[in-house]
Every structure is written in structure tokens, then in C-alpha cells.
Amino acid sequence: MPLIGTSDLDVFPLALGGNVFGWTADRDASFETLDAFTEGGGDLIDTADSYSAWVDGNSGGESERIIGEWLASRRPKGVTVATKVSQHPEFRGLSAKNVRAAAEASLQRLGVEAIDLYYAHFDDEETPLAETVAAFGALVSDGLVKHVAVSNYTADRIREWIEIAQASGTALPVAVQPHYNLVHRNDVEEDIIPLAQEFGMSLVPYYGLAKGFLTGKYRSTDAAGASPRAAGAAQYATAHGLRVIGELERIGDEHGSSVAATALAWLRSRPTVAAPIASASHAGQVADLLAGGRLELTPEDIRALDAVSAWSPQTA
């Protein structure tokens, strides 16, 4: 069970993404997925206050509300909940006032006394970073948040956050959530991972399965109109992406494992990665995700996947 950065949060090395709750998974399907995940040994649930405001009829907070109802119904032990602030339609940005109000709204929807891991979802360049850092630190001091983290920040801005926090004695971020997977590697490995290593932070990458492409189910751009999930996955069905799928299939077959589980196992092998995030629209998909948290690839497997997924203009 890896620890997330310098925190006391030890988690199963695969996080369940809550972005589909209230979108492609209704309340009942979400409950079934959460049940399957925790019964199978999972314990880290990742969401955001903005999920899923993009759906017609939604206003944001739907995912948190479903998770909160599930927590109240099941009262599970040892579950870690991560959520984020800055993109909810009513709580945009990272001003001190907004961060506080958004955190209080998330706490109410989740029905918890403290948020285990609270992310700044996207950088807010209109708000002084010192103000944001102080606001997150105050939430920790006041017991509303246990640990702070950042998502979608550049390495330079993360370093600046850390320097401000160190100078003011404010809570340091323990995790970074970047977009990272076998078909999206370069910027994370060049900039974010070295910074995480320097400051003892963990990566909790989102799009661990490249919007579903790394399940191996979407092998043509013709699938783009089939569903919201297919539309996101089909963009990766390039010659380069399909070579990656082929290698995942070969290695997965050697281990009696799926393409998806093999892709998640590779991501877990990367430096500083604690728990890749992957979502499931129904409970039947959960076992495969959990398998990705347990499969151990050989050094030869990892080298082969490193090689086939290395991107350059010549491989595209």
C-alpha cells in the first residue's frame, strides 16, 4: 500500500475516478461500482466539485453528492476521498474566499468532516498564488482538509507554490495529478516527475487509460460517434497508438491479463506514481481496474512498453 507523498494516506495503488458518476453512471450504477471497488480492495476515490456540470440538466457537484450518499449508506472504513476546487460553475477560481466556500460546499455534499486530499484543480493566474497557498493552508489548520495537492499545474508553478508554502510555514502539497499514460508521456516525465522526486510528492495521474483507448476496445477513429467514452478514446487510434495497444496485448497475454490492466500496471511502475486513476461506468469493469493495481510487470515488459510508447514526430 503506497503512501501518497509525505502524507499518512496509504492507499491501494489504483484510484477510482468519480468523473462518470452523474454522467454515464446514474446513482444506482455508481453505487454498484463503488461497492465493487471497495469490496475488491480499492480505497481511494477521486472526484471534483465540478463533476459533472457539463451534462445537460446538471449544475456541478453531482459526483460528490452521489459519493456522499454512498458513504452515508455504506459507512465504509479506510476509504480516502480526494476532490478538487476551481471549476464548479458557482465556485470558479482560487481566490481565498472561493476556496473556502467551495470546500465547505464539498464537505456538505460528501457528508464528511474533513476532505482527505484537496486539489487545486486548475491554475488560476488571476489570483496571486500566495493567496491560494494561504487559503489551502488555512483549510488544513482549521481541520477542514487533511492534505493539499495540485492538478494540471506546470512544474514552474508547482515549485513556486512549494517555495511560498515553505516560506510561510503553510501545508505543502503531497500529490500532483497530471494527465499521464502510455500515449501521453513526454511533458510529465521531463518536468513533473523530477519535481515530484525532489520534493517527495506522489503522482496520482488521471486519464490512466487515455479516456478508454488503453482498454483496447477502440481501434478506429470511426468509433468517435458511438458514445461519449468512444469519442474521447478514438482520438488516440493513430498508428502510434495502435502499436502501443498491440504491445499491451502481447504482454497482457503472457500474464493472462487484459490490455487495460497491463496499461495501468505500466503506469504504476513509473517513478513517484502512487495510484493511477481510472473510471468505470458499471460494476463489471471494476475487476479489470483492480487487476491493474496488482499486476507486476517484468523489467523486460516495462522496457518494451517504454520503447513502443516513446513518442516523436517520426513515430506518430
N, C-alpha and C positions, 0 to 999 in steps of 0.2 A: 504494500500500500504506500505509494509515494506521498511525500509531503508537498504541499503547494508552497514553493519558495521557502521563506523563513517563518511561515505561519505554523500553527499547530493543527492545520487541516490535513489529515491523512485520508486519502480517497482511493477508491477503485480507479484504475488507470484508464477509464473511459467515462466521459460525461454524456448525459442525455440532454440533447438540445430541446428546449421548450418552444422554439420558434413556430412549430406546427400546431401547437395547442391553440384552439380557437380559430384555426385556419383550415388546414387539410385534415385535422383531427378534432372532432367535436368533443364535448365534455366526457361522454361515455368512453369513446375510443382513447382519449387522453388518460383517463383513469386506468383503463386496462393496460396501456403502455407503461404508465408509472408503476403499476403493480408488478408487471412482468420484469421491469428493470430492477426494482428493489428486491424482489423475490429471487432474482438471479444473481444478486450480489452487488449491483450497482448502488451508488450512494451520492453521486454528485449530479445535481440538476441545474442546468444553465438556462437563464431566461433574460428578458429585458422588459422594462416598463412599456416600451413601445410596441411589443408583440401583442396582437397583430393589427395595428392601426391601418395597414394598407388594404385590409379586406373591407369590401362594401358592407356597411352596417356596423362595423367595429369602430371603436374610438381609442383603442390602446388599453393595455392592462389586462386583456383577456387571458393571456397565458398565465400571468401572475395570479389572477383570480382563480383559474382552474387548479393551479398548483396549490394555492391556499386552501381551496375546498377539499382537495385530495389530502393534504396534510392534516386538516381538521378531522377528516373522516377516518384516516388510517392511523394517525399518530405514530408514524414510523420512528424508530430510534436510529441515530447516527447518520441521518441524511443531511447533506450540505447543500444549501441553496445559494446560487450566485445570481445576481441580477444587475441591471445597468441603468444609467441615467444619461439623458441629454436629447433623446429623440422622441419622447412622448409628445403628442400634439399640444398638450396643456403644460408641459414642463420641458421646453426646449432650451438647450444651452447649459452652461455650467457655472452660472453666477452662484454666489453663496446662497442667496435666497431661494433660487430654483433647486439647487442640490438638496437643501434641507426639506423643502416642500415635497419634492419628488420622492425622497427617501421615506418620508412619513406616509405618503400615499402607497408606496410599495409595501411598506410594513403592514399597512391596513389590509391590502389585498392578499398578501401572503399569510397574514394572521400569525406572524412570528414576532418575538420581542426584539430580535436583532438579525440583521442580514449578515450571513456568514462571509460573503465575498461580494463587495460592491465595486462595480466597474464604472469609470468614466467611459461612456460608450464610444463617442467620437470627440476629437479635439474641438474646442470652442475658442477660436483665435480672437474672438471679440471680447472675451473675458480675460483679464490678467490671470496668468497661470498661478500666481501666488494666491489669488483669491480662491481659485478652485482647490488648490492643495490645502489651504487652511480650512475650507468648508468640509472636505473629506476628513481631515484630521479631527475636526470638531465632532463629526458624527461618531468617530471611534471613541473620543474622550467621553462623549455623552452616552455611550453604550448602545447606540442605535445600529452600529456597524462593527463587525469584528475585525475585518481586514479590507484594505483597499487595493484596487487594481486598475489597470488601464487597458483599453481596447482600441485598435485602429490608430494608434499614435505612432509617429515616426520615432526612430531611435534618438534623434536630437531632442525632441520634445520630452521623451521619457527621461532622458538624462537631466534635462532642465527641471522636471518635476522632482526627481530624486535630490538634486542639489538644493532646491528650495526647501524640501521636507527635512533634509539633514540640517540645514542652517537654522531652521525654526523649531527643530525637535518634534516635528509632526510625523504621524504614522507614514511609513514608507510603503510603496506598492509591493505586493508579494507576487503578483502574477501579471502576465501580459497575454492578451487574447488577439492574435493576428490571424489573418486569412492564410492558411498554410496547409498544403497537402502535396501529393506526388506530382500534380500538374501545376502547382503554384509554389515555387520554392525560392527563387533567387533572392528577392529582397529580404525575406525573413532570415535566410541563412547568412547573408552578407552583413546585415545590420542589427537585426533584433536579437538573434541568438547570442552573439558575442556580448551584447549589453546585458542580457539576462544572466549570462555566466559571470560577468563582472560583479553584478550586484545581488546574486543569489536569488533571482526570481525564476519562477516557472512559467513555461508556456502552456496555455490551455487553448489550442488552436480551434478556430471554427472552420466550417466547410471542410471537415476532415475527410469527407467523401466527395468533395467537389460537387456539391449540390445534387448528389446521387450518381454522378458519372462513374465514380470509382466503385460502384456496385457491379459494374459490368452489364447493366441492363439497357444502357442507352448507347448504341454504337453507330448512330447515324444522326446527322442534323435533321433528317426527316421527322424525327421524334419530337421536334420542338413544340408542335401544336397539340400534343396528346394530353398534357396536363401541366399544371404549374411546375411540378417537380421535373417533368421531362424537358420543359422549356429551359430550365436552369442547367440541366445536365448536358443537353445537346450541344451547347457551345464548345464543349471540350472534345467533341468527337472529331478531332483533327487526326492527321496521320500520326503525329507525335503522341497524342492521347491514346490512340488505339494501340500503338506499340506498348505503351505502359500497361494497358489492360491485358494485352497478350502475355506479358511477363508476369503480371499478378496472377493470371490464370494458371500459368505453368507452375509457379512456386506454390500457389494455393493447392493445386492438385497433389503436389508432393507431400503436403502436410494434411491432406484431407480437409482443407479449409476453403472458404469462399473467397472470391475476389475482394469483397468488402472487408472481411476480417483481416485479410493479408495487407490491404492498404492501410488499415488502422494500426496493425502491428508495426509496419514500417514507420509510421508517424510516431508511435510510441518510442521507437529506437533512437529518435533524434535527440541531440543534446538539449537538456533543460525541459523537454516536453514531459508534463506530468499526466495529462489526461486529454486526449483529443475529444472534441465534441462531435457527436453525430445524432441525428434525429430520426424518429420513426413515426410514421403516420398511423401505424397499427401495431398491436402487440406482437404479431407474428414476425416482425422484423427485428425484435429486440435481441433474441438469442444470438443472431449473427453479429450484432454490435458488441455484445458482451464477449463473444468469442475473440473479437479483435482486441479486447483488453487482456486476454490470457495467452494468445498465440505468441510463441517466442521464435523469431526467425533466426536462421544461422547467419554468421558473418558473411558467408557466400551469398545468401539470399539478399542481404542488405546491400552488398556491393553491386549485385546485378540490378536491383531496383534503382540504386543511385545512378548507375550508368544509363539505364534506359530512360530515366526521367529527367536527366540533365538537359536543360533547355538552352538552345542557341538559335539564331536565325536559320542555321543550316538544318536543325532538327525539326523545325516547325512543319 
